[in-house]
Amino acid sequence: MTLFDTIRLENCHASLLAANTVIERYCSRYELDAATRQQLLLILEETLVNIINHGFDDSGKHYIELSIYHEPGNVVLRFKDDGRPFDPARQPMPTLGLPSQDAPVGGLGVYLMQQLAKTIRYQRSGKYNILTLLCSTRTRVP
Amino acid sequence: MPLDIQVSEQPAGIKKVVLGGRLDTLTAPELDAALAPPALDNTNTLVFDMAELEYISSAGLRSILVANKLMKANQGRTCILSLQPQIRKVFDVVRALPDVPVFQDDAEMDDYLDMIQRRALDEGNT
């Protein structure tokens, strides 16, 4: 039984489709409930797109390794990339609830990720960012 | 799953945008294109019907925010109709659009729009 799915993704937005498929397949296999699935897809998109949009200093091709697995009570998404060091857990909170004319149109993704993930662990290992996001699930861990 | 966008013009400068499917990084540019100037020039009320929208990310929220800014710049307004619980959760977490009313059904929204129109007429008469 495979408890660990890993996929290597290019740093382009189209990779989101392949990544979504991995999450969907994982959720079906372990019969995770709709709320957990939705939460995982959202954490995935916000994290992956943030790395793709802001992670790299050059415009060359890079790879992001995504893994999904279980820990007791949690589904875990793990991202490994060779972009510039970035710890999303340490980013300042944006100013929220501003009237629309004053509200910035960006910067909500990292905040959403911070709020949706139960825990965010960040580690810099050599030239790699290793970001581990825990998402709690009520579904029994296999 | 792709994004479905149905735009319809209604009387009194109301434009209704019915969204279905996923509003995410990959599909948000389609909504931006559908609402880019001059699409909203003759619109005073922009209604997003989200009853069939199943997923929204920050990229999708950004598109709604941009459209609302375009409306505000022309003294117009934006309303949102029917949020599914998972969509409402995303709006709530980021406290997006505090000045945009959200209605659960057409009747509730129609009452609001009637009130706005009566108020506009009253102001025109005084």
Boltz contact constraints between the chains, C-beta under 6 A:
constraints:
  - contact:
      token1: [A, 13]
      token2: [B, 25]
      max_distance: 6.0
  - contact:
      token1: [A, 13]
      token2: [B, 26]
      max_distance: 6.0
  - contact:
      token1: [A, 16]
      token2: [B, 25]
      max_distance: 6.0
  - contact:
      token1: [A, 16]
      token2: [B, 26]
      max_distance: 6.0
  - contact:
      token1: [A, 38]
      token2: [B, 86]
      max_distance: 6.0
  - contact:
      token1: [A, 42]
      token2: [B, 57]
      max_distance: 6.0
  - contact:
      token1: [A, 45]
      token2: [B, 24]
      max_distance: 6.0
  - contact:
      token1: [A, 45]
      token2: [B, 57]
      max_distance: 6.0
  - contact:
      token1: [A, 49]
      token2: [B, 25]
      max_distance: 6.0
  - contact:
      token1: [A, 96]
      token2: [B, 95]
      max_distance: 6.0
  - contact:
      token1: [A, 97]
      token2: [B, 95]
      max_distance: 6.0
  - contact:
      token1: [A, 97]
      token2: [B, 98]
      max_distance: 6.0
  - contact:
      token1: [A, 99]
      token2: [B, 99]
      max_distance: 6.0
  - contact:
      token1: [A, 100]
      token2: [B, 68]
      max_distance: 6.0
  - contact:
      token1: [A, 100]
      token2: [B, 69]
      max_distance: 6.0
  - contact:
      token1: [A, 100]
      token2: [B, 72]
      max_distance: 6.0
  - contact:
      token1: [A, 100]
      token2: [B, 99]
      max_distance: 6.0
  - contact:
      token1: [A, 101]
      token2: [B, 72]
      max_distance: 6.0
  - contact:
      token1: [A, 105]
      token2: [B, 62]
      max_distance: 6.0
  - contact:
      token1: [A, 105]
      token2: [B, 65]
      max_distance: 6.0
  - contact:
      token1: [A, 105]
      token2: [B, 66]
      max_distance: 6.0
  - contact:
      token1: [A, 108]
      token2: [B, 58]
      max_distance: 6.0
  - contact:
      token1: [A, 108]
      token2: [B, 94]
      max_distance: 6.0
  - contact:
      token1: [A, 109]
      token2: [B, 58]
      max_distance: 6.0
  - contact:
      token1: [A, 112]
      token2: [B, 58]
      max_distance: 6.0
  - contact:
      token1: [A, 112]
      token2: [B, 94]
      max_distance: 6.0
  - contact:
      token1: [A, 115]
      token2: [B, 93]
      max_distance: 6.0
